[in-house]
Amino acid sequence: MDAAAELDAIAEEICTHTPCGFEPCETCTHFVPGEGSPDARIVIVGEAPGASEDKAGRPFVGRAGKLLDELLGEAGIARADVFITNVLKARPPGNRDPRADEVAHHWPWLERQLAVIEPELLVPLGRHALARFAPEAKISEVHGTAIAAGGDLPALFPLFHPAAALHRQQLRDTLFEDARRLAAVL
């Protein structure tokens, strides 16, 4: 099976996931498996779908997604050339932070997606996504720099979550500066 077909099979498994007792899986409107190139050199990983994503069943389609598109443009990267997904594939109620057991429940899907894509670089967006790959790292200290992930994972290039810049305008300039650093790393 080729990479695109494998990713489609994982997406189908996610989207047809039956109620399992985990609150996000029980209450979401749509699962959001992720989308993008099966040959992506870069996988962008957010925390969890937001309201717009839950409604559309697609990652980063709301206001934070529009800012992410601008950041990718600043880095000279087309959205179609990356794979975009989240640690959680379902929106936590009220947009609350994901719980550790929910992250563990969803992790095998992300792990399988990464195994299929075999990216050169992971771009975790925000502290929750970063914590999944580098638990000791603090986003405020490592954003905009390449760091080792350990294990079989590729290098990380953490960025603040675009949603944070929507709430804290001073982070917007930092995000664009970090996007230019990402271009230099590539």
C-alpha positions as CSV (number, residue, x, y, z in Angstrom):
1,M,0.0,0.0,0.0
2,D,1.4,3.4,-0.9
3,A,1.8,6.2,1.7
4,A,-1.4,8.1,0.5
5,A,-3.5,5.0,0.8
6,E,-2.0,4.2,4.3
7,L,-2.8,7.8,5.5
8,D,-6.3,7.5,4.0
9,A,-6.8,4.2,5.9
10,I,-5.7,5.8,9.2
11,A,-8.0,8.8,8.5
12,E,-10.9,6.4,7.9
13,E,-10.1,4.6,11.1
14,I,-10.1,7.9,13.0
15,C,-13.3,9.2,11.4
16,T,-15.2,6.0,12.1
17,H,-13.9,5.6,15.7
18,T,-16.8,4.4,17.8
19,P,-17.6,6.0,21.1
20,C,-15.0,4.8,23.5
21,G,-15.6,6.7,26.8
22,F,-13.1,9.4,26.2
23,E,-14.9,12.7,26.3
24,P,-13.5,14.3,23.2
25,C,-14.3,11.2,21.1
26,E,-17.9,11.2,22.6
27,T,-18.6,14.9,22.1
28,C,-16.9,16.0,18.9
29,T,-18.9,16.9,15.8
30,H,-16.2,15.5,13.5
31,F,-12.9,13.8,14.1
32,V,-10.0,15.7,12.5
33,P,-7.4,13.2,11.3
34,G,-5.1,15.6,9.5
35,E,-4.3,16.4,5.9
36,G,-1.5,17.1,3.5
37,S,1.2,15.5,1.5
38,P,2.1,11.9,2.2
39,D,5.6,12.8,1.0
40,A,5.9,15.8,3.4
41,R,9.3,16.7,4.7
42,I,7.6,18.6,7.5
43,V,4.7,17.6,9.7
44,I,3.0,20.3,11.7
45,V,1.4,19.1,14.9
46,G,-1.1,21.2,16.9
47,E,-2.7,20.4,20.2
48,A,-6.3,19.6,19.3
49,P,-8.9,20.7,16.9
50,G,-10.8,24.0,17.7
51,A,-14.4,24.8,17.0
52,S,-13.9,25.6,13.3
53,E,-11.9,22.4,12.8
54,D,-14.5,20.3,14.7
55,K,-17.2,21.8,12.4
56,A,-15.2,21.2,9.2
57,G,-13.3,18.0,10.0
58,R,-10.1,19.6,8.8
59,P,-7.1,20.9,10.7
60,F,-6.3,24.6,11.1
61,V,-9.1,26.1,9.1
62,G,-10.1,28.9,11.5
63,R,-8.4,32.1,12.4
64,A,-5.3,30.3,13.8
65,G,-5.2,28.3,10.5
66,K,-5.2,31.5,8.5
67,L,-2.3,32.8,10.5
68,L,-0.5,29.4,10.1
69,D,-0.9,29.8,6.3
70,E,0.7,33.2,6.6
71,L,3.6,31.7,8.7
72,L,4.1,28.9,6.1
73,G,4.2,31.6,3.4
74,E,6.8,33.5,5.4
75,A,8.9,30.4,5.6
76,G,8.5,29.8,1.8
77,I,6.5,26.6,2.4
78,A,3.2,25.7,0.6
79,R,0.5,24.3,2.8
80,A,0.1,21.5,0.2
81,D,3.7,20.4,0.8
82,V,3.3,19.7,4.5
83,F,1.2,17.4,6.6
84,I,-0.9,19.1,9.3
85,T,-2.4,17.3,12.2
86,N,-3.0,17.4,15.9
87,V,-2.0,15.4,19.0
88,L,-5.7,14.9,19.7
89,K,-7.9,14.1,16.7
90,A,-11.1,15.3,18.5
91,R,-12.0,18.6,20.1
92,P,-12.0,18.6,23.9
93,P,-15.3,20.1,25.1
94,G,-15.1,23.9,25.7
95,N,-11.7,23.9,24.1
96,R,-10.1,22.7,27.4
97,D,-6.6,21.4,27.5
98,P,-6.2,17.8,26.5
99,R,-5.9,15.4,29.4
100,A,-2.9,13.0,29.6
101,D,-5.1,9.9,29.2
102,E,-6.8,11.4,26.1
103,V,-3.4,12.2,24.6
104,A,-2.3,8.6,25.3
105,H,-5.5,7.3,23.7
106,H,-4.9,9.3,20.5
107,W,-1.1,8.9,20.3
108,P,-1.1,5.6,18.3
109,W,-2.8,7.3,15.4
110,L,-0.3,10.1,15.3
111,E,2.6,7.7,15.7
112,R,1.3,5.7,12.7
113,Q,0.9,8.8,10.6
114,L,4.5,9.8,11.4
115,A,5.7,6.3,10.6
116,V,4.0,6.5,7.1
117,I,5.2,10.0,6.3
118,E,8.7,9.7,7.8
119,P,9.2,13.5,7.9
120,E,12.6,15.2,8.3
121,L,11.2,17.8,10.7
122,L,8.3,18.0,13.2
123,V,6.9,21.4,14.0
124,P,5.0,21.2,17.2
125,L,2.7,24.2,17.8
126,G,2.5,25.3,21.4
127,R,3.3,23.8,24.7
128,H,0.9,20.8,24.6
129,A,2.2,19.5,21.3
130,L,5.8,20.1,22.3
131,A,5.2,18.2,25.6
132,R,4.3,15.1,23.6
133,F,7.7,15.1,21.8
134,A,10.0,16.8,24.3
135,P,8.4,16.7,27.8
136,E,11.2,18.6,29.5
137,A,11.3,21.5,26.9
138,K,9.6,24.8,27.5
139,I,8.1,26.5,24.4
140,S,9.1,29.9,25.7
141,E,12.8,28.7,25.7
142,V,13.0,26.6,22.5
143,H,10.6,28.2,20.1
144,G,12.2,29.0,16.7
145,T,15.1,26.6,17.2
146,A,15.8,23.1,16.0
147,I,16.1,20.6,18.9
148,A,16.5,16.8,19.1
149,A,13.4,14.8,19.9
150,G,15.0,11.6,20.9
151,G,14.1,8.1,19.9
152,D,13.1,7.5,16.3
153,L,11.6,10.9,16.0
154,P,13.0,13.5,13.6
155,A,14.3,16.9,14.8
156,L,11.8,19.3,16.2
157,F,11.3,23.0,15.4
158,P,8.8,24.2,18.0
159,L,6.7,27.3,17.4
160,F,4.2,29.1,19.6
161,H,0.7,28.1,18.7
162,P,-0.8,30.6,16.2
163,A,-3.9,30.9,18.4
164,A,-1.6,32.4,21.1
165,A,-0.7,35.2,18.8
166,L,-4.4,35.9,18.2
167,H,-4.8,36.6,21.9
168,R,-1.3,38.1,22.6
169,Q,-0.4,40.4,19.7
170,Q,3.2,40.7,20.8
171,L,3.7,37.0,19.9
172,R,2.8,37.7,16.3
173,D,6.2,39.3,15.5
174,T,7.9,36.4,17.3
175,L,6.0,33.9,15.2
176,F,7.0,35.6,12.0
177,E,10.6,35.8,13.1
178,D,10.5,32.1,13.9
179,A,9.0,31.3,10.5
180,R,11.9,33.0,8.9
181,R,14.3,30.9,11.0
182,L,12.4,27.8,9.9
183,A,13.1,28.8,6.3
184,A,16.8,29.1,7.1
185,V,16.8,25.6,8.7
186,L,15.2,24.1,5.6
